[in-house]
Amino acid sequence: MKFYIDPMSLRTRKNRLIFKHLVKKFGTFEVIYREPPKKLRYNLLLAIIKVEDNRGLMNTLKKLKFKVSKKPIPALVDIKIVAELLHDRRGKVKPIGVSKDKEYVVFAPAEGKILCDDPGVALMLIRNENTIWIEAKGLNLSAVLTEIPSIPLKSISPRIISDLSLAFSKITIGERYAQEIQRILVEGLGSEMETEEELTIVRPEEKLIKEIFDWNIIKFSTGELPNRAFIDVTGAPLKCQWFAVLFGLFSDYDYVVVHGVPWNVRLQGFLRSNLIWIGDAPRDLFDCVIKDNKIFETVSVNSWSVEIIEEFFPLYSIV
C-alpha cells in the first residue's frame, strides 16, 4: 500500500526517529525533494515523503498523530530534516546519552573513525568490545581494562612487527631505517645496549629503540595480551607514545582508543576503522565527531554536504 506523510509531521527529531524505526520494521519510504522555485531559501527543500507498507503502518502513524494521506503532501522543509531522514547508520551503534529534552535515548556510531573529547563517552562506545586503549593523560582505567606494563615483543606476530617497523620509521627517522628497526624488534638490542652504555650506541635506529625500551614501552619477552587492555604512556617522550599508538593501530584488537597523545600529521596514513581518538586531530579524517556533548555527522543530499548535529546528556552524568 502506498501513502504519503506530511513532512511537517517530522519537524522534531523524536518524530523522525519514531517514523524511521517503524518504517524500517514494517515498510519502506522515499524522500522526493527538489530546490524550491527561485531558491526561496538556500536551506529549504520542497519535499514529499512517500511510504510503502503492507502491515497497517498507515493506521499506526495516524494513531501517533502523524498526518498521512493517500495523495502527496509537498512542504518546504529544512535541508537538515531531509538529511536526517536519508541518513542510515548501517554499522554498530551504542547508547551514549539522552536527548536534551530527555525524551529519547541518543545512540552514536560505534564503528569507523571517531573523533571524541570525552573519555567517558569513549568507554560507553567500547563497552564489551575487544579493545586496546593508549592512555597519555594518567587516567586510571584499571577498573574496566587490564594494564599491559610493556608490549611483549616476542608475543607479537611477524606481520605486526613488519608493519609497525615501517610505519614507525616513516614518522620518525625515515623509511630507510625500517628493516633495521624490524631486525632490532625481532632480535633485541644486543648485550652492549642492554647494559645501557651510551657510548657504544651510534646508530640512530638503535638510539630510537633503546629510548622506547628505557621507558618500558616494550620488552623483549613473551606475555599475554588481555582482550580488554590499556597501555599507560603518560609522561613518555612523543616517539614512545607514537610507537604505542602504532602498535594499537596495527594490532589484532577490534577497537583502538587513543587518549591525549599529540597528533602527528604522519599518523593519518595509518588510521584504521574502529578507532576512537580522544583529543585534537583534523576533523575531516573522521567519520563522526563527538564533542561538547554533541554528535556531528555529515550527510550528502544531492550535491550538498549537510552537517547534522544531535545534542545529548551523557549517560554517565545522569547515572
BABAPA-328819 format. One record per residue (C-alpha): chain; residue number from 1; x, y, z. Coordinates in nm, 2 decimals. Example, Ala and Ser with C-alpha at 12.3 -4.5 7.8 and 13.67 -1.06 7.14 Angstrom:
BEGIN
{c->A, k->1, X->1.23, Y->-0.45, Z->0.78}
{c->A, k->2, X->1.37, Y->-0.11, Z->0.71}
//
This chain:
BEGIN
{c->A, k->1, X->0.00, Y->0.00, Z->0.00}
{c->A, k->2, X->0.13, Y->0.35, Z->-0.09}
{c->A, k->3, X->0.06, Y->0.66, Z->0.11}
{c->A, k->4, X->0.23, Y->0.99, Z->0.20}
{c->A, k->5, X->0.32, Y->1.16, Z->0.52}
{c->A, k->6, X->0.32, Y->1.53, Z->0.58}
{c->A, k->7, X->0.69, Y->1.64, Z->0.61}
{c->A, k->8, X->0.58, Y->1.89, Z->0.88}
{c->A, k->9, X->0.49, Y->1.59, Z->1.10}
{c->A, k->10, X->0.87, Y->1.52, Z->1.10}
{c->A, k->11, X->0.99, Y->1.86, Z->1.22}
{c->A, k->12, X->1.11, Y->1.72, Z->1.56}
{c->A, k->13, X->1.39, Y->1.47, Z->1.59}
{c->A, k->14, X->1.18, Y->1.25, Z->1.82}
{c->A, k->15, X->0.92, Y->1.21, Z->1.55}
{c->A, k->16, X->1.18, Y->1.14, Z->1.28}
{c->A, k->17, X->1.33, Y->0.87, Z->1.50}
{c->A, k->18, X->0.99, Y->0.71, Z->1.56}
{c->A, k->19, X->0.90, Y->0.73, Z->1.19}
{c->A, k->20, X->1.22, Y->0.58, Z->1.07}
{c->A, k->21, X->1.21, Y->0.30, Z->1.33}
{c->A, k->22, X->0.85, Y->0.20, Z->1.23}
{c->A, k->23, X->0.91, Y->0.22, Z->0.86}
{c->A, k->24, X->1.23, Y->0.01, Z->0.89}
{c->A, k->25, X->1.03, Y->-0.26, Z->1.06}
{c->A, k->26, X->0.71, Y->-0.25, Z->0.85}
{c->A, k->27, X->0.78, Y->-0.10, Z->0.52}
{c->A, k->28, X->1.00, Y->0.15, Z->0.32}
{c->A, k->29, X->1.00, Y->0.52, Z->0.25}
{c->A, k->30, X->1.13, Y->0.76, Z->-0.01}
{c->A, k->31, X->1.21, Y->1.13, Z->0.02}
{c->A, k->32, X->1.14, Y->1.31, Z->-0.30}
{c->A, k->33, X->1.28, Y->1.66, Z->-0.30}
{c->A, k->34, X->1.40, Y->1.95, Z->-0.51}
{c->A, k->35, X->1.50, Y->2.30, Z->-0.47}
{c->A, k->36, X->1.21, Y->2.54, Z->-0.43}
{c->A, k->37, X->1.12, Y->2.78, Z->-0.71}
{c->A, k->38, X->1.36, Y->3.08, Z->-0.73}
{c->A, k->39, X->1.56, Y->2.93, Z->-0.44}
{c->A, k->40, X->1.33, Y->3.07, Z->-0.18}
{c->A, k->41, X->1.59, Y->3.00, Z->0.09}
{c->A, k->42, X->1.91, Y->2.81, Z->0.04}
{c->A, k->43, X->1.84, Y->2.58, Z->0.33}
{c->A, k->44, X->1.49, Y->2.48, Z->0.23}
{c->A, k->45, X->1.38, Y->2.20, Z->0.00}
{c->A, k->46, X->1.04, Y->2.11, Z->-0.14}
{c->A, k->47, X->0.99, Y->1.76, Z->-0.02}
{c->A, k->48, X->0.74, Y->1.48, Z->-0.05}
{c->A, k->49, X->0.76, Y->1.17, Z->0.17}
{c->A, k->50, X->0.62, Y->0.85, Z->0.01}
{c->A, k->51, X->0.57, Y->0.53, Z->0.22}
{c->A, k->52, X->0.52, Y->0.18, Z->0.11}
{c->A, k->53, X->0.39, Y->-0.09, Z->0.35}
{c->A, k->54, X->0.15, Y->-0.38, Z->0.38}
{c->A, k->55, X->0.12, Y->-0.42, Z->0.75}
{c->A, k->56, X->-0.11, Y->-0.14, Z->0.86}
{c->A, k->57, X->0.16, Y->0.12, Z->0.91}
{c->A, k->58, X->-0.06, Y->0.40, Z->0.79}
{c->A, k->59, X->-0.31, Y->0.34, Z->1.08}
{c->A, k->60, X->-0.03, Y->0.31, Z->1.33}
{c->A, k->61, X->0.11, Y->0.65, Z->1.22}
{c->A, k->62, X->-0.23, Y->0.81, Z->1.24}
{c->A, k->63, X->-0.27, Y->0.69, Z->1.60}
{c->A, k->64, X->0.06, Y->0.85, Z->1.68}
{c->A, k->65, X->-0.07, Y->1.18, Z->1.54}
{c->A, k->66, X->0.13, Y->1.19, Z->1.22}
{c->A, k->67, X->-0.06, Y->1.35, Z->0.93}
{c->A, k->68, X->-0.09, Y->1.10, Z->0.65}
{c->A, k->69, X->-0.27, Y->1.10, Z->0.31}
{c->A, k->70, X->-0.32, Y->0.89, Z->0.00}
{c->A, k->71, X->-0.21, Y->1.19, Z->-0.20}
{c->A, k->72, X->0.13, Y->1.37, Z->-0.20}
{c->A, k->73, X->0.17, Y->1.64, Z->0.07}
{c->A, k->74, X->0.45, Y->1.87, Z->-0.05}
{c->A, k->75, X->0.61, Y->2.10, Z->0.20}
{c->A, k->76, X->0.91, Y->2.33, Z->0.23}
{c->A, k->77, X->1.14, Y->2.17, Z->0.50}
{c->A, k->78, X->1.49, Y->2.24, Z->0.62}
{c->A, k->79, X->1.76, Y->2.05, Z->0.43}
{c->A, k->80, X->1.88, Y->1.91, Z->0.77}
{c->A, k->81, X->1.55, Y->1.73, Z->0.81}
{c->A, k->82, X->1.59, Y->1.57, Z->0.47}
{c->A, k->83, X->1.95, Y->1.48, Z->0.56}
{c->A, k->84, X->1.84, Y->1.31, Z->0.88}
{c->A, k->85, X->1.57, Y->1.11, Z->0.70}
{c->A, k->86, X->1.82, Y->1.00, Z->0.44}
{c->A, k->87, X->2.09, Y->0.92, Z->0.70}
{c->A, k->88, X->2.12, Y->0.55, Z->0.76}
{c->A, k->89, X->2.37, Y->0.43, Z->1.02}
{c->A, k->90, X->2.44, Y->0.09, Z->0.89}
{c->A, k->91, X->2.71, Y->-0.01, Z->1.13}
{c->A, k->92, X->2.71, Y->-0.08, Z->1.51}
{c->A, k->93, X->2.56, Y->0.20, Z->1.73}
{c->A, k->94, X->2.56, Y->0.23, Z->2.11}
{c->A, k->95, X->2.37, Y->0.44, Z->2.36}
{c->A, k->96, X->2.58, Y->0.72, Z->2.50}
{c->A, k->97, X->2.32, Y->0.97, Z->2.64}
{c->A, k->98, X->1.97, Y->1.11, Z->2.64}
{c->A, k->99, X->1.83, Y->1.39, Z->2.44}
{c->A, k->100, X->1.83, Y->1.75, Z->2.57}
{c->A, k->101, X->1.46, Y->1.73, Z->2.62}
{c->A, k->102, X->1.51, Y->1.39, Z->2.79}
{c->A, k->103, X->1.25, Y->1.23, Z->2.57}
{c->A, k->104, X->1.47, Y->0.96, Z->2.40}
{c->A, k->105, X->1.79, Y->0.77, Z->2.42}
{c->A, k->106, X->2.07, Y->0.90, Z->2.20}
{c->A, k->107, X->2.28, Y->0.65, Z->2.00}
{c->A, k->108, X->2.62, Y->0.72, Z->1.84}
{c->A, k->109, X->2.82, Y->0.53, Z->1.58}
{c->A, k->110, X->3.04, Y->0.27, Z->1.74}
{c->A, k->111, X->3.23, Y->0.18, Z->1.42}
{c->A, k->112, X->3.45, Y->0.37, Z->1.18}
{c->A, k->113, X->3.68, Y->0.65, Z->1.28}
{c->A, k->114, X->3.55, Y->0.86, Z->1.57}
{c->A, k->115, X->3.70, Y->1.19, Z->1.70}
{c->A, k->116, X->3.59, Y->1.25, Z->2.06}
{c->A, k->117, X->3.67, Y->1.48, Z->2.35}
{c->A, k->118, X->3.52, Y->1.27, Z->2.64}
{c->A, k->119, X->3.68, Y->0.95, Z->2.77}
{c->A, k->120, X->3.35, Y->0.87, Z->2.94}
{c->A, k->121, X->3.17, Y->0.86, Z->2.61}
{c->A, k->122, X->3.46, Y->0.65, Z->2.46}
{c->A, k->123, X->3.42, Y->0.40, Z->2.74}
{c->A, k->124, X->3.05, Y->0.36, Z->2.65}
{c->A, k->125, X->3.13, Y->0.31, Z->2.29}
{c->A, k->126, X->3.38, Y->0.03, Z->2.36}
{c->A, k->127, X->3.17, Y->-0.15, Z->2.62}
{c->A, k->128, X->3.21, Y->-0.53, Z->2.59}
{c->A, k->129, X->3.45, Y->-0.48, Z->2.29}
{c->A, k->130, X->3.79, Y->-0.63, Z->2.24}
{c->A, k->131, X->3.99, Y->-0.31, Z->2.29}
{c->A, k->132, X->4.34, Y->-0.16, Z->2.33}
{c->A, k->133, X->4.35, Y->0.18, Z->2.49}
{c->A, k->134, X->4.66, Y->0.41, Z->2.47}
{c->A, k->135, X->4.65, Y->0.64, Z->2.77}
{c->A, k->136, X->4.86, Y->0.96, Z->2.79}
{c->A, k->137, X->4.67, Y->1.16, Z->3.04}
{c->A, k->138, X->4.72, Y->0.95, Z->3.35}
{c->A, k->139, X->4.35, Y->0.83, Z->3.36}
{c->A, k->140, X->4.31, Y->0.53, Z->3.59}
{c->A, k->141, X->4.14, Y->0.26, Z->3.37}
{c->A, k->142, X->4.22, Y->-0.04, Z->3.59}
{c->A, k->143, X->3.85, Y->-0.08, Z->3.69}
{c->A, k->144, X->3.75, Y->-0.15, Z->3.33}
{c->A, k->145, X->4.06, Y->-0.25, Z->3.14}
{c->A, k->146, X->4.38, Y->-0.46, Z->3.22}
{c->A, k->147, X->4.71, Y->-0.28, Z->3.20}
{c->A, k->148, X->4.99, Y->-0.40, Z->2.98}
{c->A, k->149, X->5.30, Y->-0.29, Z->3.16}
{c->A, k->150, X->5.51, Y->-0.33, Z->2.85}
{c->A, k->151, X->5.44, Y->-0.46, Z->2.50}
{c->A, k->152, X->5.58, Y->-0.82, Z->2.49}
{c->A, k->153, X->5.76, Y->-0.81, Z->2.15}
{c->A, k->154, X->5.81, Y->-1.19, Z->2.14}
{c->A, k->155, X->5.43, Y->-1.24, Z->2.15}
{c->A, k->156, X->5.37, Y->-1.01, Z->1.86}
{c->A, k->157, X->5.31, Y->-1.16, Z->1.51}
{c->A, k->158, X->5.58, Y->-1.11, Z->1.24}
{c->A, k->159, X->5.32, Y->-0.92, Z->1.03}
{c->A, k->160, X->5.25, Y->-0.67, Z->1.31}
{c->A, k->161, X->5.63, Y->-0.63, Z->1.37}
{c->A, k->162, X->5.68, Y->-0.56, Z->1.00}
{c->A, k->163, X->5.40, Y->-0.31, Z->0.97}
{c->A, k->164, X->5.50, Y->-0.14, Z->1.29}
{c->A, k->165, X->5.86, Y->-0.11, Z->1.19}
{c->A, k->166, X->5.78, Y->0.05, Z->0.85}
{c->A, k->167, X->5.53, Y->0.30, Z->1.00}
{c->A, k->168, X->5.74, Y->0.40, Z->1.30}
{c->A, k->169, X->6.04, Y->0.46, Z->1.08}
{c->A, k->170, X->5.83, Y->0.68, Z->0.84}
{c->A, k->171, X->5.71, Y->0.91, Z->1.12}
{c->A, k->172, X->6.04, Y->0.93, Z->1.30}
{c->A, k->173, X->6.39, Y->0.89, Z->1.14}
{c->A, k->174, X->6.30, Y->0.78, Z->0.79}
{c->A, k->175, X->6.17, Y->0.48, Z->0.59}
{c->A, k->176, X->6.52, Y->0.37, Z->0.50}
{c->A, k->177, X->6.57, Y->0.25, Z->0.86}
{c->A, k->178, X->6.26, Y->0.02, Z->0.86}
{c->A, k->179, X->6.45, Y->-0.30, Z->0.81}
{c->A, k->180, X->6.70, Y->-0.23, Z->1.08}
{c->A, k->181, X->6.42, Y->-0.13, Z->1.32}
{c->A, k->182, X->6.24, Y->-0.46, Z->1.24}
{c->A, k->183, X->6.56, Y->-0.66, Z->1.30}
{c->A, k->184, X->6.61, Y->-0.50, Z->1.64}
{c->A, k->185, X->6.25, Y->-0.56, Z->1.74}
{c->A, k->186, X->6.29, Y->-0.92, Z->1.65}
{c->A, k->187, X->6.64, Y->-0.99, Z->1.77}
{c->A, k->188, X->6.68, Y->-0.74, Z->2.05}
{c->A, k->189, X->6.92, Y->-0.46, Z->2.12}
{c->A, k->190, X->7.23, Y->-0.66, Z->2.19}
{c->A, k->191, X->7.43, Y->-0.71, Z->2.51}
{c->A, k->192, X->7.62, Y->-0.38, Z->2.49}
{c->A, k->193, X->7.30, Y->-0.18, Z->2.47}
{c->A, k->194, X->7.12, Y->-0.38, Z->2.74}
{c->A, k->195, X->7.38, Y->-0.26, Z->2.98}
{c->A, k->196, X->7.29, Y->0.10, Z->2.87}
{c->A, k->197, X->7.65, Y->0.20, Z->2.78}
{c->A, k->198, X->7.56, Y->0.51, Z->2.58}
{c->A, k->199, X->7.90, Y->0.55, Z->2.41}
{c->A, k->200, X->7.85, Y->0.22, Z->2.23}
{c->A, k->201, X->7.53, Y->0.34, Z->2.06}
{c->A, k->202, X->7.60, Y->0.51, Z->1.74}
{c->A, k->203, X->7.32, Y->0.41, Z->1.50}
{c->A, k->204, X->7.00, Y->0.62, Z->1.50}
{c->A, k->205, X->6.77, Y->0.32, Z->1.49}
{c->A, k->206, X->6.94, Y->0.18, Z->1.80}
{c->A, k->207, X->6.91, Y->0.50, Z->1.99}
{c->A, k->208, X->6.54, Y->0.52, Z->1.89}
{c->A, k->209, X->6.45, Y->0.17, Z->2.00}
{c->A, k->210, X->6.66, Y->0.20, Z->2.32}
{c->A, k->211, X->6.46, Y->0.50, Z->2.43}
{c->A, k->212, X->6.14, Y->0.30, Z->2.39}
{c->A, k->213, X->6.30, Y->0.02, Z->2.58}
{c->A, k->214, X->6.42, Y->0.25, Z->2.86}
{c->A, k->215, X->6.07, Y->0.39, Z->2.90}
{c->A, k->216, X->5.93, Y->0.04, Z->2.94}
{c->A, k->217, X->5.70, Y->0.07, Z->2.64}
{c->A, k->218, X->5.84, Y->-0.26, Z->2.51}
{c->A, k->219, X->6.01, Y->-0.57, Z->2.65}
{c->A, k->220, X->6.19, Y->-0.84, Z->2.45}
{c->A, k->221, X->5.98, Y->-1.11, Z->2.62}
{c->A, k->222, X->5.67, Y->-1.31, Z->2.58}
{c->A, k->223, X->5.35, Y->-1.22, Z->2.76}
{c->A, k->224, X->4.97, Y->-1.23, Z->2.74}
{c->A, k->225, X->4.77, Y->-0.96, Z->2.57}
{c->A, k->226, X->4.44, Y->-0.93, Z->2.75}
{c->A, k->227, X->4.12, Y->-0.89, Z->2.55}
{c->A, k->228, X->4.05, Y->-0.55, Z->2.70}
{c->A, k->229, X->4.37, Y->-0.37, Z->2.77}
{c->A, k->230, X->4.54, Y->-0.04, Z->2.81}
{c->A, k->231, X->4.90, Y->0.09, Z->2.79}
{c->A, k->232, X->4.99, Y->0.39, Z->3.00}
{c->A, k->233, X->5.23, Y->0.62, Z->2.82}
{c->A, k->234, X->5.17, Y->0.93, Z->3.04}
{c->A, k->235, X->5.49, Y->1.14, Z->3.05}
{c->A, k->236, X->5.68, Y->0.94, Z->2.80}
{c->A, k->237, X->5.86, Y->1.11, Z->2.51}
{c->A, k->238, X->5.64, Y->1.17, Z->2.20}
{c->A, k->239, X->5.82, Y->0.90, Z->2.00}
{c->A, k->240, X->5.74, Y->0.64, Z->2.27}
{c->A, k->241, X->5.37, Y->0.75, Z->2.26}
{c->A, k->242, X->5.35, Y->0.73, Z->1.89}
{c->A, k->243, X->5.51, Y->0.38, Z->1.90}
{c->A, k->244, X->5.24, Y->0.26, Z->2.13}
{c->A, k->245, X->4.97, Y->0.42, Z->1.91}
{c->A, k->246, X->5.11, Y->0.25, Z->1.60}
{c->A, k->247, X->5.11, Y->-0.08, Z->1.79}
{c->A, k->248, X->4.74, Y->-0.03, Z->1.86}
{c->A, k->249, X->4.66, Y->0.06, Z->1.50}
{c->A, k->250, X->4.83, Y->-0.25, Z->1.37}
{c->A, k->251, X->4.72, Y->-0.48, Z->1.64}
{c->A, k->252, X->4.45, Y->-0.75, Z->1.61}
{c->A, k->253, X->4.23, Y->-0.57, Z->1.86}
{c->A, k->254, X->3.89, Y->-0.49, Z->1.73}
{c->A, k->255, X->3.89, Y->-0.13, Z->1.88}
{c->A, k->256, X->4.17, Y->0.12, Z->1.94}
{c->A, k->257, X->4.13, Y->0.42, Z->2.17}
{c->A, k->258, X->4.39, Y->0.69, Z->2.19}
{c->A, k->259, X->4.36, Y->0.94, Z->2.47}
{c->A, k->260, X->4.58, Y->1.25, Z->2.50}
{c->A, k->261, X->4.86, Y->1.17, Z->2.25}
{c->A, k->262, X->4.95, Y->1.48, Z->2.05}
{c->A, k->263, X->4.85, Y->1.45, Z->1.69}
{c->A, k->264, X->5.12, Y->1.38, Z->1.43}
{c->A, k->265, X->5.02, Y->1.45, Z->1.07}
{c->A, k->266, X->5.22, Y->1.15, Z->0.95}
{c->A, k->267, X->4.98, Y->0.92, Z->1.15}
{c->A, k->268, X->4.69, Y->0.99, Z->0.92}
{c->A, k->269, X->4.82, Y->0.73, Z->0.67}
{c->A, k->270, X->4.79, Y->0.46, Z->0.92}
{c->A, k->271, X->4.44, Y->0.53, Z->1.07}
{c->A, k->272, X->4.20, Y->0.23, Z->1.08}
{c->A, k->273, X->3.84, Y->0.16, Z->1.13}
{c->A, k->274, X->3.71, Y->0.13, Z->1.49}
{c->A, k->275, X->3.95, Y->0.40, Z->1.61}
{c->A, k->276, X->3.84, Y->0.65, Z->1.88}
{c->A, k->277, X->4.08, Y->0.94, Z->1.90}
{c->A, k->278, X->4.03, Y->1.15, Z->2.22}
{c->A, k->279, X->4.19, Y->1.48, Z->2.16}
{c->A, k->280, X->4.27, Y->1.73, Z->1.88}
{c->A, k->281, X->4.30, Y->1.60, Z->1.53}
{c->A, k->282, X->4.18, Y->1.71, Z->1.18}
{c->A, k->283, X->3.80, Y->1.65, Z->1.18}
{c->A, k->284, X->3.79, Y->1.57, Z->0.81}
{c->A, k->285, X->3.98, Y->1.24, Z->0.87}
{c->A, k->286, X->3.70, Y->1.11, Z->1.09}
{c->A, k->287, X->3.35, Y->0.97, Z->1.01}
{c->A, k->288, X->3.19, Y->1.11, Z->1.32}
{c->A, k->289, X->3.28, Y->1.38, Z->1.57}
{c->A, k->290, X->3.15, Y->1.37, Z->1.93}
{c->A, k->291, X->3.24, Y->1.70, Z->2.10}
{c->A, k->292, X->3.09, Y->1.92, Z->2.37}
{c->A, k->293, X->2.81, Y->1.67, Z->2.42}
{c->A, k->294, X->2.71, Y->1.69, Z->2.05}
{c->A, k->295, X->2.73, Y->1.43, Z->1.77}
{c->A, k->296, X->2.84, Y->1.58, Z->1.44}
{c->A, k->297, X->2.78, Y->1.37, Z->1.12}
{c->A, k->298, X->2.79, Y->1.47, Z->0.75}
{c->A, k->299, X->2.53, Y->1.35, Z->0.50}
{c->A, k->300, X->2.52, Y->1.40, Z->0.13}
{c->A, k->301, X->2.20, Y->1.54, Z->-0.01}
{c->A, k->302, X->2.25, Y->1.55, Z->-0.39}
{c->A, k->303, X->2.54, Y->1.79, Z->-0.44}
{c->A, k->304, X->2.51, Y->1.94, Z->-0.09}
{c->A, k->305, X->2.71, Y->1.82, Z->0.21}
{c->A, k->306, X->2.50, Y->1.87, Z->0.52}
{c->A, k->307, X->2.62, Y->1.85, Z->0.88}
{c->A, k->308, X->2.36, Y->1.72, Z->1.12}
{c->A, k->309, X->2.41, Y->1.78, Z->1.49}
{c->A, k->310, X->2.25, Y->1.60, Z->1.79}
{c->A, k->311, X->2.29, Y->1.72, Z->2.15}
{c->A, k->312, X->2.28, Y->1.49, Z->2.44}
{c->A, k->313, X->2.34, Y->1.45, Z->2.81}
{c->A, k->314, X->2.60, Y->1.17, Z->2.87}
{c->A, k->315, X->2.45, Y->0.86, Z->3.03}
{c->A, k->316, X->2.73, Y->0.85, Z->3.29}
{c->A, k->317, X->2.64, Y->1.20, Z->3.41}
{c->A, k->318, X->2.28, Y->1.10, Z->3.46}
{c->A, k->319, X->2.35, Y->0.78, Z->3.64}
//
